[in-house]
């Protein structure tokens, strides 16, 4: 049986495909962004959707990870680089290749922290404003 929030050991997560970590990280960031808006505003859902779409787009993620790079641990930086440099199954739709690669690395870090249960660290990074 699988339960939401189940975790795996760091060693297993470090051996996971970086794109798989990014796949999970994409969902983590989307949920974080949606919850943040839902809990802090009275916007209509259509307005929240526009705001979330703006926040989770590759170009916005690239700007965010650029601020985070100096505070990433060595391990997180390794995961970021693996995600950034991995061969992607899809192409960027509304971002440059550089932005798309950076956003994939960002999502890989979030996915890694989530699957290993490092929620406190995940929240620190998500709320970092440098």
C-alpha positions as CSV (number, residue, x, y, z in Angstrom):
1,X,0.0,0.0,0.0
2,X,1.1,3.6,-0.7
3,X,0.2,6.6,1.4
4,X,0.5,10.3,0.5
5,X,3.6,11.6,2.2
6,X,5.5,8.3,2.3
7,X,9.2,8.8,2.0
8,X,12.3,7.0,0.7
9,X,15.9,7.0,1.9
10,X,18.3,9.7,0.5
11,X,20.4,7.0,-1.2
12,X,17.4,5.8,-3.2
13,X,16.3,9.3,-4.1
14,X,19.8,10.2,-5.2
15,X,19.7,7.3,-7.6
16,X,16.3,8.2,-9.0
17,X,16.1,9.7,-12.5
18,X,16.3,13.5,-12.2
19,X,13.3,13.9,-14.5
20,X,11.3,11.7,-12.1
21,X,12.3,13.9,-9.2
22,X,11.3,17.0,-11.2
23,X,7.9,15.4,-12.0
24,X,7.2,15.1,-8.3
25,X,8.7,18.6,-7.6
26,X,6.5,20.2,-10.2
27,X,3.4,18.9,-8.3
28,X,4.9,20.0,-5.0
29,X,5.5,23.5,-6.2
30,X,2.1,23.7,-7.8
31,X,0.4,22.6,-4.6
32,X,2.5,25.0,-2.5
33,X,1.6,27.9,-4.8
34,X,-2.1,27.0,-4.8
35,X,-2.3,26.6,-1.0
36,X,-0.4,29.8,-0.4
37,X,-3.0,31.7,-2.5
38,X,-6.0,29.9,-1.2
39,X,-5.0,30.5,2.4
40,X,-4.0,34.1,2.0
41,X,-6.4,35.7,-0.5
42,X,-10.1,36.0,-1.3
43,X,-9.5,35.9,-5.0
44,X,-11.9,34.0,-7.3
45,X,-10.5,30.7,-8.5
46,X,-10.0,32.0,-12.0
47,X,-7.8,34.8,-10.6
48,X,-6.0,32.4,-8.4
49,X,-5.4,30.1,-11.4
50,X,-3.8,33.0,-13.4
51,X,-1.6,33.9,-10.4
52,X,-0.5,30.4,-9.9
53,X,0.2,29.9,-13.6
54,X,2.4,33.0,-13.5
55,X,4.3,31.7,-10.5
56,X,4.9,28.2,-11.6
57,X,6.0,28.9,-15.2
58,X,9.5,28.0,-16.1
59,X,10.7,31.6,-16.4
60,X,9.5,32.4,-12.9
61,X,11.1,29.2,-11.5
62,X,14.4,30.1,-13.2
63,X,14.4,33.5,-11.4
64,X,13.6,31.8,-8.1
65,X,16.3,29.1,-8.4
66,X,18.8,31.8,-9.3
67,X,18.2,33.4,-5.9
68,X,18.3,30.0,-4.1
69,X,21.6,28.7,-5.6
70,X,23.8,30.4,-2.9
71,X,21.8,28.7,-0.1
72,X,21.6,25.2,-1.6
73,X,23.5,22.4,0.2
74,X,26.1,20.5,-1.8
75,X,23.7,17.6,-2.1
76,X,20.8,19.9,-3.3
77,X,23.2,21.5,-5.8
78,X,24.1,18.1,-7.2
79,X,20.4,17.3,-7.6
80,X,19.8,20.6,-9.2
81,X,22.6,20.1,-11.7
82,X,21.4,16.6,-12.6
83,X,17.9,18.0,-13.3
84,X,19.2,21.0,-15.2
85,X,21.5,18.9,-17.4
86,X,19.2,16.0,-18.0
87,X,17.7,15.2,-21.3
88,X,14.1,16.4,-21.3
89,X,11.2,14.5,-22.8
90,X,9.5,17.7,-23.8
91,X,10.5,21.2,-25.1
92,X,9.9,24.5,-23.4
93,X,6.6,26.1,-24.4
94,X,6.9,29.7,-23.2
95,X,10.5,29.8,-21.9
96,X,14.0,29.8,-23.2
97,X,15.9,26.6,-23.2
98,X,18.1,27.9,-20.3
99,X,15.0,28.9,-18.2
100,X,13.4,25.5,-18.9
101,X,16.6,23.6,-17.9
102,X,16.9,25.7,-14.7
103,X,13.3,25.2,-13.8
104,X,13.7,21.4,-14.2
105,X,16.7,21.5,-11.9
106,X,14.6,23.5,-9.4
107,X,11.7,21.0,-9.6
108,X,14.2,18.2,-9.1
109,X,15.4,19.7,-5.8
110,X,11.9,20.2,-4.6
111,X,11.0,16.6,-5.6
112,X,14.1,15.3,-3.8
113,X,13.4,17.1,-0.6
114,X,9.8,16.0,-0.7
115,X,10.4,12.3,-1.3
116,X,13.0,12.2,1.4
117,X,10.7,13.8,3.9
118,X,12.8,17.0,4.3
119,X,9.8,19.2,4.7
120,X,11.3,21.7,7.0
121,X,14.1,22.3,4.5
122,X,11.6,22.3,1.6
123,X,9.5,25.0,3.4
124,X,12.7,27.1,4.1
125,X,13.6,27.1,0.4
126,X,10.0,27.8,-0.8
127,X,9.8,30.8,1.5
128,X,13.3,32.1,0.9
129,X,13.3,35.6,-0.5
130,X,17.1,36.3,-0.4
